[in-house]
């Protein structure tokens, strides 16, 4: 258990110390050669944003593993964490490339919608089958009011929204990954890249 704590907390602490030490010389080519892999994809003023992403992952892992499964705090804190991350992503737009920012927004939106839908479905199932247990009658943002139970049509709507969002994310990622090879293939076949 001690090594797990050292590993999960130690690596982010070391990265923080390194970035703080070199923060005034981030643009220096010698510094870039040493530690550039920490911030290569981010705009200059957001060189530290990789730490924010690392912190978000650590916080989510703690929420999922430490907070009891049936506690209302667990889904609420997870959803708040995801919404804060999504808001920061929109507000800062920290990546150098637009596509990286768009992919991060899509991924965070997909995770958030999927988690809200899963939490809502779990709450409904636990009310229909009390032996399963339930979070509480209070879920974030009025997803479940306590006075009504979602019907089968609402389950289908939630499932459809989650499926469409995840398919859109996968299609966007595939398009971004396949675009450079397709351009290269066009260059080979036609001798130029078509507009």
N, C-alpha and C positions, 0 to 999 in steps of 0.2 A: 504494500500500500504506500510505503514511503517513496519508493521509486516512481510510482504513478504520479504522486503529487509533485515530485521534483521534475518529472518529465513534462507534465501538463502545465505547470506554472513556471518551470525553469526556462523553457525555450522562449516563451513570450517575454519574460523578464530580460533575458540575454539580448533579444532583438531590440527591446526598448532601450537598453543601455547603449547598444551599438549605434542605434539611430540618434539617440540624444548626443552621443559623443561627436558624431559626424554631421549633425544637423546644419551647421553653418557652412559646410563644404559639400553639400549634397551634389551640386553641379560640377564639382571638380572631377576630371577624368580619372585621376588616381583613386579617389574614393569610390567612384562608380565601378572601377575594375575590382575593387575589394568587396563592396557590399551592394552593388547595383541590383543584384537579383532580388533584393528586398523591395525595391520601389520602381523597377524598370517599367511597369505598365501604368503607372500613375502620373498625373500631372505633377509638376514640380512642387507646387504648394501642398499637395496631398501625398507626399512621399510616405507619410505615416499611415495611410489608410489601410494598408495590409494588416496592420495591428488591430484596427477596428474590426475588420472581418474576422481575424483570429479571436478577438475578444467575444464577438457575437457567437461564434461557434462554441467557444468555451462556456459562455453563459447558458446557451441552449442545452449543451450537454449536462451542465449542472442541474438546470431546471428539470430535465427529463430523468436524470438518474437519482437526484436527491429528494425532490418533492414527491410525496406519496401520490400514487397513481389516481386515487379517487378524490384528491383535493381539488377544490375549485381554483385554488391559486395556480396550479400547474398549467392548465390551458390558458388562463388569463395572462399569466406572465409570459408564456411562450408567444401568444398572439401579440402582446404589447411589444416584446422584443423584435418580432418580425416586422411589425408596423413601424417601429422606430428605425430599423435598418432600411426599410423601403423609403421612408421619408428622408433620411440622410442621403441615400443614394440619389433621389430626385433633386434634393437641395444642392448637393455638392457636385454631382456628376464627375467623380474623381478620376476615372480612367482617361488615358490619353485618347484612346480610340472610341468613337461613338458606338461601334458595335459591341464593345465590351460593356459599356454602360447600359445599352439596351438589353443585352443578355442578362446582366445582373438584375435589372428591374424585372424582366420576365421570370427569372428563376425565383426571386423573392416573392413575386406575386403568385406564382404557381405553388410554392411551398405554403404561403399564407392561406390561400383559398383552399388548398388540399387539407391543411390542418383544421381550418374552421369547419369544413364539410365533415371531416372525420370526427371531430369533436361533437358536432351537432348530431351526426348519425349515432355515435356512441351514447350520447345522452338519451336519444329517443329509444334506442334498443334497451338501455338499462331501465327506462321507465316501463317499457312493455314487458321486460323480463327482469324483475327486481333481484333475482339471484345473481345477476351479472354485476350489480352495484351501479352507482351513478355518481357523477361529479357533484351536481347540485342543481337547484332550479335556477341558479344565476349563472348564465354564461355571458361572455362579453358582447356588447353591442346589440343586445336584444335578440340574439339568435333564437333563444328559447325563453318564452315569457313565463312559463310555469302554468299558464292557463290552457294551453293547447299543445297537442302532440302533433308533430309533423306527420302528414299522411304519406301514402305511397307515392303520390304524384310529386310531392316535394322531394322525396328521396331520389326519384328519377331526375328531377331538375338539378339537384346538387351533384349527382353522379355525372350528368351531362356537362355541366359547367366545369367540373374538375377534369373530365376527360378532354374537353375541347381546349382548355387552358394548357394542359400537359402536352397535347398533340401540337398545339401552336408553338410551344417552347421547343419541342423536339424538332419540328420542321424548320424553325428559325436557326437552331444550332446546326442542323444538317446543311442548310443553305450556306451558312457562314463557313462551315468546314469544307464544303465542296466547291465554293466559289473560286479559290485560287487554282485548284487542279483543273477546273473547267476553263478558266482563263488561259492557263498554260496549254491545254489541249487545243483551244481555239487558235492560239499563237502557232502551234505546230501545224495545224490543218490549213489555216488560211494565211499564215504569215503576218497576221496582225490581230489585235484584240478589237472586236467589234464593240461599238458604243452601247 
